[in-house]
């Protein structure tokens, strides 16, 4: 029997604090608008479209932070089932393996257990979205010239969480009654990155077979 989302995501676990938008700011208003559209049942392909007269970087910033919050929650919920023993490699089935490189602690692509990889990933993203030089929150402060490139890299790496969760832990997702929630999150993500060409579609190949299955219906 499916659980309600409140049960699924209210375990006694410590989740990374959510990144929030300051009330009264333009980005907060955009976030509220996006959330209202998402909850209204509108076609997700329309929900992700840039509102009239809004700045595209503001719109991308709002969604990158929201996807980080939501995918981090999905990852946190699954982490007790994704151990170094069960998932010794960050992978998406036998054909795809992801190695971690951050130019700091890991200067070369390094093979890691999925749990460690995703912890490093979430810490890396959190440090970026909390960096005022990259995601400015003060009114009148412009985004850096490489802002969209940074966001593309964040979104590309977040996709790997979907890959691992769907391919290695989907049975557990179903047993928790959370598949509808995760499918909606993924479809929202997919339509957003497609709308603004934020990821090369060749990178989405690991989940292409699922689009044709009962797991995820995108069309």
KEBAKOL-151312 format. One record per atom (N, C-alpha, C, CB): residue in one letter; x, z, y. Coordinates in pm, whole numbers, padded with zeros to 5 digits, always signed. Glycine has a CB too. Layout:
# residues N
AXZY;...
END
This chain:
# residues 219
X+00085+00000-00120;X+00000+00000+00000;X+00088+00000+00124;X-00096+00123+00001;X+00057-00087+00218;X+00141-00100+00338;X+00130+00022+00427;X+00102-00225+00417;X+00241+00062+00483;X+00243+00171+00579;X+00223+00118+00719;X+00375+00249+00570;X+00173+00202+00807;X+00165+00161+00946;X+00305+00168+01005;X+00065+00251+01027;X+00327+00096+01114;X+00462+00090+01171;X+00510+00227+01218;X+00466-00007+01287;X+00416+00311+01261;X+00455+00444+01305;X+00522+00521+01192;X+00335+00521+01356;X+00471+00501+01068;X+00532+00567+00953;X+00666+00504+00918;X+00438+00563+00833;X+00670+00372+00925;X+00792+00301+00887;X+00908+00338+00976;X+00769+00151+00892;X+00883+00347+01108;X+00991+00366+01202;X+00996+00505+01262;X+00981+00266+01312;X+00946+00608+01190;X+00953+00743+01244;X+01024+00837+01147;X+00812+00796+01274;X+01121+00784+01077;X+01194+00866+00982;X+01287+00962+01057;X+01275+00778+00885;X+01333+01064+00986;X+01427+01158+01047;X+01565+01096+01050;X+01429+01293+00971;X+01582+01000+01139;X+01709+00929+01151;X+01750+00930+01297;X+01699+00784+01097;X+01876+00914+01322;X+01925+00909+01459;X+01949+00763+01496;X+02054+00993+01477;X+01867+00711+01586;X+01883+00575+01630;X+01957+00573+01763;X+01747+00504+01642;X+02025+00466+01787;X+02094+00446+01915;X+01992+00447+02027;X+02174+00313+01915;X+02017+00517+02137;X+01921+00520+02248;X+01889+00380+02297;X+01974+00605+02363;X+01763+00357+02329;X+01722+00227+02376;X+01771+00202+02518;X+01570+00214+02370;X+01814+00081+02540;X+01849+00038+02676;X+01718+00015+02750;X+01940-00092+02676;X+01703+00074+02867;X+01578+00063+02942;X+01602-00003+03077;X+01515+00201+02962;X+01493-00058+03132;X+01498-00118+03264;X+01443-00019+03366;X+01419-00251+03267;X+01505-00013+03482;X+01464+00081+03585;X+01330+00040+03645;X+01571+00092+03694;X+01230+00131+03645;X+01101+00100+03708;X+01120+00058+03853;X+01006+00221+03700;X+01043-00040+03895;X+01051-00087+04032;X+01143-00206+04051;X+01095+00023+04119;X+01223-00238+03949;X+01312-00352+03958;X+01242-00478+03908;X+01440-00327+03878;X+01295-00593+03949;X+01239-00720+03906;X+01246-00734+03754;X+01311-00835+03974;X+01355-00688+03697;X+01370-00701+03553;X+01270-00614+03478;X+01513-00664+03512;X+01237-00498+03534;X+01136-00412+03473;X+01000-00482+03473;X+01127-00277+03547;X+00969-00549+03584;X+00842-00620+03593;X+00838-00738+03496;X+00818-00670+03736;X+00950-00807+03483;X+00957-00917+03386;X+00941-00865+03244;X+01089-00993+03401;X+01003-00750+03216;X+00993-00690+03084;X+00847-00655+03054;X+01082-00564+03074;X+00779-00594+03149;X+00638-00558+03129;X+00553-00682+03105;X+00584-00480+03250;X+00582-00788+03180;X+00506-00912+03164;X+00529-00971+03024;X+00546-01013+03273;X+00655-00972+02981;X+00687-01026+02850;X+00622-00945+02739;X+00838-01030+02829;X+00623-00812+02752;X+00563-00728+02651;X+00411-00745+02647;X+00598-00582+02676;X+00349-00758+02763;X+00204-00777+02769;X+00165-00908+02702;X+00155-00776+02915;X+00243-01014+02727;X+00215-01143+02664;X+00233-01136+02514;X+00305-01252+02723;X+00336-01064+02471;X+00364-01051+02329;X+00252-00978+02256;X+00495-00978+02308;X+00196-00877+02321;X+00091-00797+02258;X-00047-00862+02270;X+00087-00659+02320;X-00057-00965+02351;X-00189-01027+02373;X-00230-01122+02262;X-00188-01101+02504;X-00136-01153+02173;X-00168-01245+02065;X-00150-01391+02102;X-00306-01223+02020;X-00087-01419+02218;X-00063-01556+02258;X+00037-01623+02165;X-00014-01560+02403;X+00036-01754+02165;X+00133-01833+02089;X+00273-01794+02133;X+00108-01987+02108;X+00357-01752+02039;X+00492-01708+02074;X+00574-01817+02141;X+00563-01659+01951;X+00543-01942+02110;X+00616-02051+02174;X+00587-02057+02324;X+00580-02184+02109;X+00469-02009+02364;X+00435-02005+02506;X+00484-01876+02571;X+00284-02019+02524;X+00485-01770+02494;X+00527-01640+02546;X+00671-01644+02596;X+00513-01533+02438;X+00757-01722+02530;X+00899-01721+02565;X+00932-01811+02684;X+00981-01764+02446;X+00837-01892+02729;X+00865-01985+02838;X+00890-01911+02969;X+00750-02083+02855;X+00983-01964+03048;X+01019-01901+03175;X+00900-01902+03271;X+01139-01972+03238;X+00859-01785+03321;X+00749-01782+03419;X+00786-01858+03547;X+00713-01636+03454;X+00686-01909+03614;X+00708-01984+03738;X+00785-01900+03840;X+00575-02029+03798;X+00883-01964+03903;X+00959-01908+04015;X+01043-01786+03975;X+00865-01870+04127;X+01068-01769+03846;X+01154-01659+03803;X+01294-01711+03770;X+01094-01587+03681;X+01392-01623+03784;X+01532-01658+03757;X+01558-01658+03607;X+01628-01560+03829;X+01619-01766+03558;X+01639-01777+03413;X+01732-01669+03359;X+01695-01915+03380;X+01832-01628+03438;X+01923-01525+03389;X+01854-01389+03378;X+02045-01513+03480;X+01764-01360+03470;X+01684-01238+03458;X+01602-01241+03329;X+01592-01220+03581;X+01540-01356+03303;X+01454-01372+03186;X+01535-01358+03057;X+01382-01510+03190;X+01654-01417+03055;X+01740-01406+02937;X+01788-01262+02920;X+01861-01502+02949;X+01825-01197+03030;X+01872-01058+03022;X+01766-00967+02963;X+01913-01008+03161;X+01643-00983+03010;X+01532-00901+02960;X+01517-00918+02809;X+01400-00938+03033;X+01523-01042+02763;X+01502-01068+02621;X+01621-01025+02535;X+01474-01215+02599;X+01742-01044+02584;X+01858-01001+02507;X+01853-00850+02483;X+01989-01040+02579;X+01821-00775+02587;X+01812-00629+02574;X+01698-00590+02480;X+01794-00563+02711;X+01585-00658+02493;X+01470-00627+02407;X+01501-00659+02261;X+01346-00706+02453;X+01564-00773+02235;X+01600-00808+02098;X+01701-00709+02042;X+01656-00950+02091;X+01796-00666+02124;X+01891-00566+02079;X+01818-00439+02037;X+01994-00535+02190;X+01726-00391+02120;X+01652-00269+02088;X+01574-00284+01958;X+01557-00234+02202;X+01506-00395+01942;X+01419-00413+01826;X+01498-00438+01698;X+01324-00527+01850;X+01603-00519+01706;X+01683-00548+01586;X+01765-00426+01548;X+01775-00669+01610;X+01809-00348+01645;X+01878-00224+01615;X+01787-00127+01539;X+01929-00159+01744;X+01660-00126+01575;X+01564-00040+01505;X+01544-00087+01361;X+01428-00039+01580;X+01535-00219+01343;X+01522-00275+01208;X+01645-00237+01124;X+01506-00429+01214;X+01761-00258+01182;X+01887-00225+01113;X+01891-00075+01079;X+02009-00263+01201;X+01854+00010+01175;X+01858+00154+01151;X+01765+00196+01039;X+01821+00228+01276;X+01650+00130+01030;X+01553+00162+00925;X+01607+00125+00788;X+01421+00090+00951;X+01683+00015+00781;X+01733-00032+00653;X+01867+00030+00614;X+01747-00181+00656;X+01931+00101+00705;X+02070+00144+00683;X+02086+00235+00561;X+02122+00214+00805;X+01984+00312+00527;X+01999+00401+00412;X+02003+00324+00280;X+01886+00503+00409;X+01953+00201+00283;X+01954+00118+00163;X+02072+00021+00163;X+01823+00040+00151;X+02138+00009+00276;X+02251-00084+00291;X+02379-00002+00297;X+02235-00174+00420;X+02435+00026+00183;X+02551+00114+00174;X+02677+00032+00145;X+02530+00221+00066;X+02791+00098+00154;X+02916+00030+00123;X+02921-00011-00025;X+03036+00121+00157;X+02847+00061-00109;X+02844+00027-00251;X+02749-00090-00277;X+02801+00149-00334;X+02630-00086-00216;X+02532-00192-00242;X+02567-00322-00172;X+02394-00147-00198;X+02630-00312-00055;X+02664-00430+00025;X+02809-00422+00072;X+02568-00444+00147;X+02905-00443-00019;X+03047-00428+00016;X+03099-00535+00111;X+03129-00430-00108;X+03019-00640+00131;X+03057-00748+00223;X+02938-00779+00313;X+03102-00875+00145;X+02963-00804+00440;X+02858-00849+00531;X+02831-00995+00500;X+02899-00829+00682;X+02719-01021+00434;X+02692-01155+00386;X+02545-01190+00395;X+02741-01171+00243;X+02519-01318+00370;X+02383-01368+00359;X+02373-01449+00232;X+02343-01454+00483;X+02374-01380+00117;X+02378-01448-00010;X+02519-01493-00044;X+02283-01567-00009;X+02534-01568-00152;X+02669-01608-00197;X+02736-01713-00111;X+02661-01660-00336;X+02659-01783-00027;X+02717-01894+00050;X+02770-01853+00187;X+02614-02002+00067;X+02724-01739+00240;X+02759-01704+00378;X+02819-01565+00385;X+02635-01711+00469;X+02935-01558+00447;X+03004-01431+00467;X+03044-01419+00614;X+03129-01419+00373;X+03019-01304+00672;X+03052-01282+00812;X+03166-01180+00823;X+02928-01234+00891;X+03268-01217+00899;X+03381-01127+00920;X+03384-01082+01066;X+03514-01196+00882;X+03431-00960+01085;X+03428-00901+01220;X+03560-00923+01294;X+03397-00752+01212;X+03546-00964+01420;X+03661-00976+01509;X+03616-00940+01650;X+03721-01120+01505;X+03688-00848+01714;X+03650-00809+01849;X+03766-00820+01948;X+03598-00667+01849;X+03882-00863+01898;X+03997-00879+01987;X+04062-00748+02026;X+03957-00951+02110;X+04009-00639+01975;X+04061-00506+02009;X+04108-00437+01881;X+03953-00420+02082;X+04017-00366+01817;X+04053-00298+01692;X+04073-00400+01578;X+03944-00196+01653;X+03993-00505+01582;X+04002-00609+01480;X+04041-00740+01549;X+03866-00625+01402;X+04168-00769+01550;X+04218-00886+01622;X+04201-01014+01542;X+04364-00867+01658;X+04187-01001+01412;X+04164-01117+01326;X+04032-01097+01251;X+04281-01137+01226;X+03966-01206+01212;X+03842-01193+01134;X+03866-01108+01010;X+03787-01332+01093;X+03789-00999+00998;X+03813-00900+00892;X+03690-00882+00805;X+03853-00766+00953;X+03709-00884+00675;X+03600-00863+00580;X+03565-00714+00577;X+03639-00914+00438;X+03437-00682+00599;X+03392-00543+00605;X+03260-00525+00530;X+03376-00497+00752;X+03231-00403+00483;X+03097-00376+00429;X+02992-00400+00537;X+03087-00231+00375;X+02872-00440+00495;X+02766-00474+00591;X+02736-00359+00685;X+02640-00515+00518;X+02732-00236+00633;X+02697-00121+00716;X+02799-00101+00828;X+02687+00006+00631;X+02927-00111+00795;X+03032-00094+00896;X+03026-00209+00996;X+03172-00086+00830;X+03009-00331+00944;X+03000-00448+01032;X+02887-00430+01133;X+02977-00577+00949;X+02770-00388+01087;X+02656-00378+01178;X+02671-00262+01275;X+02529-00362+01099;X+02736-00155+01233;X+02765-00047+01329;X+02857-00095+01440;X+02830+00073+01256;X+02960-00170+01403;X+03051-00226+01503;X+02978-00324+01593;X+03169-00296+01434;X+02890-00404+01534;X+02814-00502+01612;X+02726-00434+01716;X+02729-00588+01519;X+02652-00332+01674;X+02561-00265+01767;X+02639-00193+01878;X+02472-00165+01692;X+02753-00134+01843;X+02835-00070+01945;X+02888-00172+02045;X+02952+00005+01881;X+02930-00288+01994;X+02983-00395+02078;X+02877-00446+02174;X+03036-00510+01991;X+02756-00471+02123;X+02648-00520+02210;X+02610-00415+02312;X+02526-00559+02126;X+02601-00290+02269;X+02564-00182+02361;X+02663-00172+02476;X+02556-00049+02287;X+02792-00189+02446;X+02893-00181+02551;X+02878-00295+02651;X+03033-00183+02490;X+02835-00412+02604;X+02816-00527+02692;X+02695-00510+02782;X+02803-00654+02611;X+02581-00470+02724;X+02459-00461+02805;X+02461-00342+02900;X+02337-00453+02715;X+02551-00247+02874;X+02566-00134+02967;X+02677-00158+03069;X+02595-00007+02890;X+02739-00274+03062;X+02847-00310+03154;X+02786-00375+03279;X+02950-00405+03086;X+02796-00308+03392;X+02735-00357+03516;X+02795-00490+03563;X+02750-00253+03626;X+02916-00520+03519;X+02978-00647+03557;X+02919-00765+03482;X+03127-00641+03533;X+02853-00736+03368;X+02794-00842+03286;X+02642-00842+03298;X+02835-00826+03140;X+02580-00724+03287;X+02436-00709+03302;X+02408-00621+03424;X+02372-00647+03173;X+02423-00677+03545;X+02404-00596+03666;X+02259-00550+03680;X+02445-00676+03791;X+02242-00428+03725;X+02107-00373+03745;X+02073-00354+03893;X+02094-00241+03673;X+02174-00358+03979;X+02149-00336+04121;X+02094-00463+04186;X+02278-00291+04192;X+01997-00445+04273;X+01934-00558+04343;X+02038-00632+04425;X+01819-00509+04433;X+02036-00764+04414;X+02126-00847+04492;X+02261-00872+04429;X+02147-00785+04622;X+02292-00804+04318;X+02419-00826+04249;X+02401-00943+04153;X+02467-00698+04173;X+02479-01049+04168;X+02460-01168+04084;X+02515-01150+03943;X+02527-01288+04149;X+02464-01231+03853;X+02518-01234+03717;X+02652-01306+03721;X+02419-01304+03619;X+02743-01271+03631;X+02872-01342+03626;X+02851-01487+03578;X+02972-01269+03532;X+02948-01572+03607;X+02936-01713+03571;X+02926-01735+03421;X+03054-01790+03626;X+02987-01645+03344;X+02985-01661+03198;X+02871-01584+03132;X+03117-01615+03140;X+02770-01544+03211;X+02663-01459+03157;X+02594-01522+03037;X+02561-01429+03265;X+02553-01647+03049;X+02480-01709+02939;X+02569-01727+02815;X+02424-01844+02982;X+02697-01751+02835;X+02788-01761+02721;X+02797-01628+02647;X+02927-01806+02766;X+02802-01518+02722;X+02803-01386+02659;X+02675-01363+02581;X+02821-01275+02766;X+02563-01400+02641;X+02434-01381+02574;X+02423-01465+02448;X+02320-01416+02669;X+02477-01586+02452;X+02476-01671+02333;X+02552-01604+02219;X+02538-01809+02365;X+02664-01543+02253;X+02744-01476+02149;X+02669-01354+02094;X+02881-01433+02205;X+02604-01278+02182;X+02525-01162+02137;X+02414-01208+02044;X+02466-01086+02258;X+02339-01308+02086;X+02224-01355+02007;X+02269-01416+01875;X+02144-01457+02086;X+02382-01484+01876;X+02435-01541+01752;X+02469-01433+01652;X+02558-01626+01781;X+02529-01325+01701;X+02566-01217+01610;X+02445-01136+01566;X+02669-01125+01676;X+02345-01121+01652;X+02222-01052+01611;X+02151-01128+01500;X+02128-01034+01731;X+02162-01261+01503;X+02101-01341+01398;X+02154-01301+01260;X+02125-01490+01423;X+02279-01261+01254;X+02339-01224+01126;X+02270-01101+01066;X+02487-01197+01145;X+02216-01014+01150;X+02140-00899+01100;X+02015-00948+01028;X+02103-00802+01216;X+01943-01043+01090;X+01826-01101+01024;X+01865-01162+00889;X+01760-01207+01114;X+01975-01237+00887;X+02019-01302+00764;X+02040-01200+00654;X+02149-01381+00788;X+02115-01095+00685;X+02146-00995+00582;X+02020-00920+00538;X+02250-00895+00635;X+01938-00881+00631;X+01817-00806+00598;X+01722-00890+00514;X+01747-00758+00725;X+01698-01014+00555;X+01606-01099+00480;X+01657-01131+00340;X+01581-01228+00557;X+01784-01164+00328;X+01836-01210+00199;X+01865-01095+00103;X+01961-01291+00220;X+01910-00981+00155;X+01952-00872+00067;X+01855-00755+00061;X+02084-00822+00112;X+01764-00743+00158;X+01680-00624+00161;X+01531-00655+00181;X+01726-00533+00270;X+01490-00779+00158;X+01351-00813+00187;X+01253-00742+00094;X+01331-00963+00176;X+01291-00720-00030;X+01203-00646-00121;X+01175-00506-00068;X+01264-00638-00262;X+01278-00442-00012;X+01259-00308+00042;X+01171-00314+00167;X+01396-00243+00075;X+01191-00416+00250;X+01105-00434+00367;X+00960-00443+00325;X+01147-00560+00447;X+00934-00523+00221;X+00797-00539+00173;X+00741-00409+00119;X+00790-00648+00066;X+00823-00333+00046;X+00776-00207-00011;X+00742-00106+00098;X+00881-00148-00105;X+00805-00120+00215;X+00778-00031+00328;X+00661-00081+00412;X+00902-00018+00415;X+00613-00202+00382;X+00502-00257+00460;X+00544-00304+00597;X+00393-00156+00474;X+00670-00338+00614;X+00723-00374+00746;X+00747-00522+00763;X+00850-00300+00771;X+00711-00603+00662;X+00747-00746+00670;X+00678-00818+00785;X+00713-00815+00540;X+00552-00781+00816;X+00481-00849+00925;X+00551-00821+01059;X+00333-00803+00931;X+00593-00699+01078;X+00663-00661+01201;X+00794-00737+01215;X+00689-00511+01204;X+00872-00742+01107;X+01003-00807+01113;X+00986-00959+01124;X+01086-00772+00989;X+00886-01015+01056;X+00862-01158+01069;X+00826-01196+01212;X+00750-01202+00974;X+00744-01113+01277;X+00706-01140+01416;X+00827-01131+01508;X+00596-01043+01463;X+00911-01031+01484;X+01032-01015+01564;X+01122-01137+01548;X+01108-00887+01524;X+01136-01184+01423;X+01222-01299+01400;X+01165-01425+01463;X+01241-01319+01251;X+01035-01447+01450;X+00974-01566+01510;X+00988-01564+01662;X+00826-01576+01471;X+00970-01447+01723;X+00987-01434+01867;X+01131-01470+01906;X+00952-01289+01913;X+01225-01416+01832;X+01366-01446+01854;X+01393-01596+01838;X+01455-01365+01756;X+01342-01655+01732;X+01366-01796+01702;X+01313-01886+01812;X+01302-01833+01568;X+01190-01860+01856;X+01132-01945+01961;X+01206-01928+02093;X+00983-01912+01979;X+01255-01807+02119;X+01327-01784+02243;X+01460-01859+02245;X+01351-01634+02264;X+01538-01844+02140;X+01668-01912+02139;X+01651-02063+02136;X+01752-01866+02019;X+01542-02110+02075;X+01516-02255+02072;X+01474-02306+02208;X+01407-02287+01968;X+01392-02229+02279;X+01343-02269+02410;X+01458-02293+02508;X+01248-02163+02466;X+01561-02210+02500;X+01671-02218+02597;X+01803-02264+02535;X+01690-02084+02662;X+01796-02317+02412;X+01914-02371+02344;X+02030-02271+02347;X+01958-02503+02408;X+02002-02149+02304;X+02101-02042+02312;X+02186-02029+02185;X+02032-01912+02338;X+02147-02097+02078;X+02226-02097+01956;X+02223-02237+01897;X+02172-01991+01853;X+02337-02283+01851;X+02342-02409+01780;X+02261-02395+01651;X+02490-02452+01750;X+02171-02488+01628;X+02082-02473+01512;X+02155-02477+01379;X+01977-02581+01514;X+02278-02526+01377;X+02355-02524+01253;X+02384-02379+01210;X+02487-02601+01270;X+02388-02288+01308;X+02413-02147+01276;X+02292-02082+01209;X+02449-02071+01402;X+02176-02144+01221;X+02053-02088+01164;X+02032-02128+01019;X+01934-02130+01246;X+02123-02207+00966;X+02109-02261+00831;X+02087-02155+00723;X+02231-02340+00798;X+02151-02036+00730;X+02131-01937+00623;X+01986-01899+00598;X+02208-01814+00656;X+01899-01911+00697;X+01759-01874+00677;X+01667-01996+00668;X+01712-01785+00789;X+01723-02114+00668;X+01638-02234+00669;X+01548-02241+00546;X+01724-02359+00677;X+01600-02197+00431;X+01519-02202+00309;X+01402-02106+00316;X+01605-02171+00187;X+01420-01994+00389;X+01311-01898+00401;X+01198-01951+00486;X+01362-01767+00459;X+01229-02042+00580;X+01125-02097+00665;X+01023-02174+00583;X+01186-02188+00772;X+01068-02221+00467;X+00979-02301+00382;X+00913-02215+00275;X+01056-02415+00317;X+00947-02087+00274;X+00892-01997+00173;X+00782-01912+00232;X+01002-01908+00113;X+00736-01817+00155;X+00628-01729+00201;X+00681-01621+00294;X+00558-01664+00082;X+00812-01609+00310;X+00867-01500+00392;X+00844-01522+00541;X+01017-01486+00366;X+00880-01638+00590;X+00873-01662+00734;X+00813-01798+00760;X+01012-01650+00798;X+00698-01802+00827;X+00635-01926+00864;X+00653-01948+01012;X+00486-01926+00826;X+00735-02045+01049;X+00765-02068+01190;X+00676-02175+01252;X+00910-02108+01207;X+00614-02258+01173;X+00538-02368+01229;X+00389-02343+01218;X+00574-02498+01159;
END
